[in-house]
Amino acid sequence: MNGPHDLGGQMGFGPVAPETNEPVFHADWERRALGVTLATGAFGAWTIDESRHARESLHPATYYSASYYEIWIRALETLLERYGFVSADELEAGHKIWPGVKPKRVLHADDVAALLARGAPCNREVAAGPRFKPGDRIRTINDHPEGHTRLPRYARGKQGTVEAVREGFVFPDTNAHEKGENPQHVYTVCFTGQELWGRRADPALTVSIDAWESYLEHA
């Protein structure tokens, strides 16, 4: 999905300028946004990959004008309405009107610390062995799917070298669309800057990405 989120190599957005001593939250509503996102995610209605896809699917004008946590909340509104927890008229009114769908589970305050400590591991066993090994020359697929993908646009159709073989992980491209976890091996792949950015790139620059197996083919 070539959405507004995929900004690697895009011109016109200025330099990345990290904020010195940046606080965890810039306002109280951001703290609440994180809490609501975690609490509703615990409903078990959607996966982390579907939630990422909901954020990527925001209109570019909305995405680029929104702050980090505003993007989270706008995407969360989409998910809550999609699964029947709220309705469009409730979002407009700002309060409950209809009973709504009952969640499969509810996150209680006493359980938050344990939930955060446990996390949500996405590593999985893969029946087949890895197709690639460190040192292999590969080419990434040149594919532009309408749905979710974790292969960045700037790294498609490029040649690189496998640096490392990682564990098997849930395949986000299918998991975001209720098509199963379909775990695959993941590889760390290194590209030269000139392969990604052209002949004017710094010849000493390299960029590494983690790529699922189906993103790769032998060069």
WOZIMO-V299422 format. One line per field, one symbol per residue. ss: DSSP state (2 for helix, 1 for strand, 0 for the rest). phi: phi as a letter, one per 30 degrees, with the letter a starting at -180 (. if undefined). Layout:
# WOZIMO-V299422
ss=???
phi=???
This chain:
# WOZIMO-V299422
ss=000000000000000000000000000222222222222220000002222222220002222220022222222222222200000222222000000000000000222222222200001100000000000011110000000000002220001111111111100222200000000111111111222220000000011111112221110
phi=.dddddceidcjciddbeddhdddbcadddedddddddddddeidbcdddddddddddeeddddccdedddeddddeddddecidbcddddddiadbcdiddddabdcedcdedddddibecdbdbdddddbbejddbbddcbbddcdacddedcdiccabdcaccddbedddcddbhcjdhdbdcbdccbdddddcjdddedddbbcbcbdeddcbdd
